[in-house]
Amino acid sequence: MKTQYFTATSLDGFIATEDDSLDWLFPLGDVNDTSYPRFITKVGALAMGAATYAWMMRHADKVAAETGSPWPYVQPTWVFTSRALPAIPGARLSFVRGDVRPVHAAMRAAAGDRNIWIVGGGDLAGQFHDAGLLDEVIVQVASVTLGRGKPLFPRRLANPPLALVSVRQVGTGFAELHYRVPKTATPANG
């Protein structure tokens, strides 16, 4: 079982625009050409931040048109938020706040032998890293730049660096990079 941060980023390191838009992402390729279809079958629990959850709520109609449900996940999901958010009907949601460690323990119990997916955002993935709980980073680097926005991983990771496991081209719009997070990493925020 692994805790994995799987996401897409612009070439200059942003996972969304400043106003949380992903409109730049969808024209670049088909998700079915990526490793996502195989990846999601091995996921037993999800963690996401409030901005990611809010994006899902704002786009529930589009998600339902594409997947048949306003909530596309069957796995239990923990939403990290400091504010009250409405639940999406039919979704297995827990709204939590604070330290990721006790929540991670609950997620592990729910996931069983399956993986935990840190859906987004970058700061939430950073909190799992800071707690020594992040095992892998899988990032699809898009062939666009945004100039500014929500950072992929707002942490300094330099010593030791992430260990590259694989690189894969996805169409003409993405390079998929798979990294292992060394357990000896000592993060330096900044």
C-alpha positions as a Python dict, from the first residue, in 0.01 Angstrom:
ca = {
    (1, 'M'): (0, 0, 0),
    (2, 'K'): (132, 343, -101),
    (3, 'T'): (31, 703, -46),
    (4, 'Q'): (54, 870, -387),
    (5, 'Y'): (20, 1226, -514),
    (6, 'F'): (-110, 1186, -871),
    (7, 'T'): (-176, 1510, -1059),
    (8, 'A'): (-118, 1716, -1372),
    (9, 'T'): (89, 2032, -1387),
    (10, 'S'): (180, 2300, -1636),
    (11, 'L'): (539, 2303, -1760),
    (12, 'D'): (611, 2588, -1517),
    (13, 'G'): (476, 2398, -1216),
    (14, 'F'): (113, 2499, -1159),
    (15, 'I'): (-177, 2257, -1106),
    (16, 'A'): (-446, 2523, -1153),
    (17, 'T'): (-477, 2889, -1237),
    (18, 'E'): (-505, 3148, -960),
    (19, 'D'): (-886, 3112, -970),
    (20, 'D'): (-867, 2728, -957),
    (21, 'S'): (-945, 2678, -1326),
    (22, 'L'): (-838, 2362, -1508),
    (23, 'D'): (-963, 2480, -1848),
    (24, 'W'): (-603, 2479, -1976),
    (25, 'L'): (-571, 2106, -1903),
    (26, 'F'): (-858, 1929, -2076),
    (27, 'P'): (-780, 2016, -2442),
    (28, 'L'): (-434, 1860, -2412),
    (29, 'G'): (-527, 1493, -2421),
    (30, 'D'): (-751, 1205, -2325),
    (31, 'V'): (-727, 1079, -1966),
    (32, 'N'): (-773, 725, -2099),
    (33, 'D'): (-435, 752, -2273),
    (34, 'T'): (-262, 814, -1939),
    (35, 'S'): (-192, 573, -1655),
    (36, 'Y'): (-499, 703, -1470),
    (37, 'P'): (-739, 418, -1563),
    (38, 'R'): (-495, 160, -1421),
    (39, 'F'): (-399, 386, -1130),
    (40, 'I'): (-755, 440, -1002),
    (41, 'T'): (-826, 64, -987),
    (42, 'K'): (-557, 36, -718),
    (43, 'V'): (-690, 325, -503),
    (44, 'G'): (-876, 246, -182),
    (45, 'A'): (-910, 595, -29),
    (46, 'L'): (-874, 958, -140),
    (47, 'A'): (-764, 1282, 26),
    (48, 'M'): (-836, 1622, -122),
    (49, 'G'): (-821, 1982, -18),
    (50, 'A'): (-1114, 2221, -2),
    (51, 'A'): (-1027, 2393, -333),
    (52, 'T'): (-1022, 2060, -519),
    (53, 'Y'): (-1353, 1958, -361),
    (54, 'A'): (-1505, 2298, -446),
    (55, 'W'): (-1394, 2249, -807),
    (56, 'M'): (-1568, 1909, -809),
    (57, 'M'): (-1886, 2070, -674),
    (58, 'R'): (-1878, 2352, -933),
    (59, 'H'): (-1832, 2099, -1214),
    (60, 'A'): (-2068, 1826, -1087),
    (61, 'D'): (-2291, 1856, -1397),
    (62, 'K'): (-1994, 1814, -1634),
    (63, 'V'): (-1856, 1526, -1425),
    (64, 'A'): (-2200, 1359, -1429),
    (65, 'A'): (-2223, 1398, -1808),
    (66, 'E'): (-1884, 1229, -1851),
    (67, 'T'): (-1904, 962, -1579),
    (68, 'G'): (-2274, 914, -1508),
    (69, 'S'): (-2246, 1054, -1155),
    (70, 'P'): (-2176, 1396, -1004),
    (71, 'W'): (-1917, 1218, -786),
    (72, 'P'): (-1694, 986, -992),
    (73, 'Y'): (-1529, 798, -704),
    (74, 'V'): (-1655, 489, -521),
    (75, 'Q'): (-1372, 510, -267),
    (76, 'P'): (-1417, 689, 65),
    (77, 'T'): (-1281, 1044, 47),
    (78, 'W'): (-1145, 1269, 320),
    (79, 'V'): (-1179, 1640, 243),
    (80, 'F'): (-939, 1862, 438),
    (81, 'T'): (-1110, 2194, 504),
    (82, 'S'): (-1137, 2465, 765),
    (83, 'R'): (-1485, 2569, 653),
    (84, 'A'): (-1824, 2400, 629),
    (85, 'L'): (-1885, 2252, 283),
    (86, 'P'): (-2198, 2081, 153),
    (87, 'A'): (-2181, 1711, 76),
    (88, 'I'): (-2230, 1577, -275),
    (89, 'P'): (-2518, 1326, -262),
    (90, 'G'): (-2400, 967, -295),
    (91, 'A'): (-2036, 1045, -215),
    (92, 'R'): (-1862, 870, 76),
    (93, 'L'): (-1717, 1184, 235),
    (94, 'S'): (-1554, 1279, 563),
    (95, 'F'): (-1478, 1646, 624),
    (96, 'V'): (-1165, 1684, 840),
    (97, 'R'): (-916, 1944, 954),
    (98, 'G'): (-580, 1959, 1121),
    (99, 'D'): (-290, 1716, 1127),
    (100, 'V'): (-286, 1466, 840),
    (101, 'R'): (-134, 1184, 1051),
    (102, 'P'): (-446, 1065, 1239),
    (103, 'V'): (-653, 1102, 922),
    (104, 'H'): (-395, 899, 729),
    (105, 'A'): (-436, 618, 984),
    (106, 'A'): (-813, 615, 921),
    (107, 'M'): (-754, 624, 545),
    (108, 'R'): (-514, 328, 568),
    (109, 'A'): (-776, 128, 757),
    (110, 'A'): (-1039, 208, 494),
    (111, 'A'): (-806, 143, 198),
    (112, 'G'): (-694, -202, 317),
    (113, 'D'): (-426, -323, 77),
    (114, 'R'): (-508, -56, -182),
    (115, 'N'): (-333, 280, -225),
    (116, 'I'): (-420, 624, -91),
    (117, 'W'): (-449, 899, -351),
    (118, 'I'): (-371, 1258, -258),
    (119, 'V'): (-586, 1419, -527),
    (120, 'G'): (-489, 1779, -459),
    (121, 'G'): (-381, 2031, -391),
    (122, 'G'): (-13, 2078, -371),
    (123, 'D'): (-8, 2207, -14),
    (124, 'L'): (-205, 1904, 107),
    (125, 'A'): (43, 1672, -65),
    (126, 'G'): (317, 1874, 104),
    (127, 'Q'): (159, 1817, 444),
    (128, 'F'): (161, 1440, 384),
    (129, 'H'): (526, 1469, 279),
    (130, 'D'): (615, 1676, 586),
    (131, 'A'): (462, 1402, 805),
    (132, 'G'): (673, 1134, 628),
    (133, 'L'): (361, 973, 478),
    (134, 'L'): (405, 1037, 104),
    (135, 'D'): (550, 745, -93),
    (136, 'E'): (520, 850, -459),
    (137, 'V'): (459, 1150, -682),
    (138, 'I'): (310, 1081, -1024),
    (139, 'V'): (282, 1396, -1231),
    (140, 'Q'): (171, 1455, -1585),
    (141, 'V'): (360, 1758, -1711),
    (142, 'A'): (156, 1945, -1972),
    (143, 'S'): (300, 2129, -2271),
    (144, 'V'): (165, 2468, -2157),
    (145, 'T'): (281, 2740, -1920),
    (146, 'L'): (50, 2942, -1695),
    (147, 'G'): (288, 3205, -1557),
    (148, 'R'): (128, 3186, -1215),
    (149, 'G'): (-131, 2986, -1027),
    (150, 'K'): (-155, 2710, -766),
    (151, 'P'): (187, 2544, -726),
    (152, 'L'): (242, 2175, -786),
    (153, 'F'): (428, 2126, -459),
    (154, 'P'): (492, 2436, -247),
    (155, 'R'): (784, 2280, -60),
    (156, 'R'): (1156, 2270, -111),
    (157, 'L'): (1265, 1911, -179),
    (158, 'A'): (1636, 1904, -242),
    (159, 'N'): (1819, 1671, -8),
    (160, 'P'): (1767, 1399, -97),
    (161, 'P'): (1579, 1461, -421),
    (162, 'L'): (1287, 1253, -540),
    (163, 'A'): (1398, 932, -715),
    (164, 'L'): (1279, 903, -1076),
    (165, 'V'): (1112, 564, -1138),
    (166, 'S'): (981, 611, -1492),
    (167, 'V'): (908, 857, -1773),
    (168, 'R'): (637, 809, -2032),
    (169, 'Q'): (519, 1023, -2322),
    (170, 'V'): (140, 1065, -2342),
    (171, 'G'): (43, 1191, -2687),
    (172, 'T'): (199, 1524, -2782),
    (173, 'G'): (70, 1712, -2477),
    (174, 'F'): (216, 1534, -2172),
    (175, 'A'): (515, 1367, -2018),
    (176, 'E'): (422, 1145, -1724),
    (177, 'L'): (688, 1134, -1452),
    (178, 'H'): (677, 881, -1169),
    (179, 'Y'): (891, 948, -862),
    (180, 'R'): (956, 761, -538),
    (181, 'V'): (985, 976, -225),
    (182, 'P'): (1297, 878, -27),
    (183, 'K'): (1204, 807, 334),
    (184, 'T'): (1514, 984, 458),
    (185, 'A'): (1397, 1315, 312),
    (186, 'T'): (1396, 1604, 556),
    (187, 'P'): (1172, 1877, 410),
    (188, 'A'): (1263, 2240, 438),
    (189, 'N'): (955, 2455, 393),
    (190, 'G'): (1005, 2761, 187),
}
